[in-house]
Amino acid sequence: MKYQVHFFSSAVKEFQKLPKDVQEKVLHVMDMLRIDPYSEVLKIRKLKGGEDLFRIRIGNYRLIYKIESSLSLLVVRIRHRKDVYENL
């Protein structure tokens, strides 16, 4: 079964501000996340800290997400790598 992907409203705004070529890459990654949010192909890393957050590299951008339930994940942030970890 495929996972449902939800976005924070701020993550939607961040996505809309991305260059078109990066948006296409993000959408491709999202399709792969729906199938398996732990995929080794995406080189997912768990972030250190309190929450169960994961990150995926997409060129110079990072997608931060967390798994909410057995079939749902939440995209927290999509930003350039220099800004993504601030106030996380």
N, C-alpha and C positions, 0 to 999 in steps of 0.2 A: 504494500500500500504506500501511497505517496504522502509525504508530509505536507501540511498546510503552512504557508509562509505568511506571516503577518509583519507589519512594519510599524515602528514608532512614527508618529506624524513628522517628527524632525528628520527621520531617516528618509522619508518620502521626499522632503524638500531637498535634502542633500543629494539624493539620486537625481532629481530634476536639474540640479546645477552642474552635474558632471558633463564632460564632453561626450558627444554622441558615440564615439568609438568605445569609450569606457562604459557607457550605459549598455551597449550591446554585450560587452564582456561580462558585466554584472548580471544581465539577464540570463546569459548562458550558464554562469555559475549557479544562479538561483534554480535553474532547471535541474542541475546536478544535485543541489542540496535537497530538493524535493524527493529525490530518489533515495539518497543516503547522506545524512548530515555528518557522518563520521568518515566519509570517503577518504582513502589514502591518496587518491588521484589528485585531490584538491590541496593536499599538504596542509591540512587544518591543524592549527595549534591551539591548545587550551591556554587562556590567559591566566596569569598568576593573580591571586587576590580572592576576595570573598565570594563573588558570584561565579556561576558556571558559565563563563563567557568564552567564546571561541572566535578565532580570526582566520580570515582567508586573504591571502595576497592576490591582488588583481593589478599587476603592474606596480605603479607607485601609489595605488590606493589600497585601502583595507576595508573589508566588510566584517563587522563585529556582530555576532548573533548569539542567542542562547536558546536552548531547547526547553520549551515550556512543559510539554507533556509527551506522551508516546507518539503522537502524530502531529505535533505543532511546534514550530520554531518562530522566534521573534527576531527580526533584524533591528538591531539597536542603533547602528551607526555605519555610514559609508562616507569615508573622508580620505583626504590625502594622508600619506603615512606620517608626515610631520605634525599633523593636528589630531589624529584619530584617538590617541590615548589620553588627551587632556580631559580632566574632569570625568573620567569614566566611572 
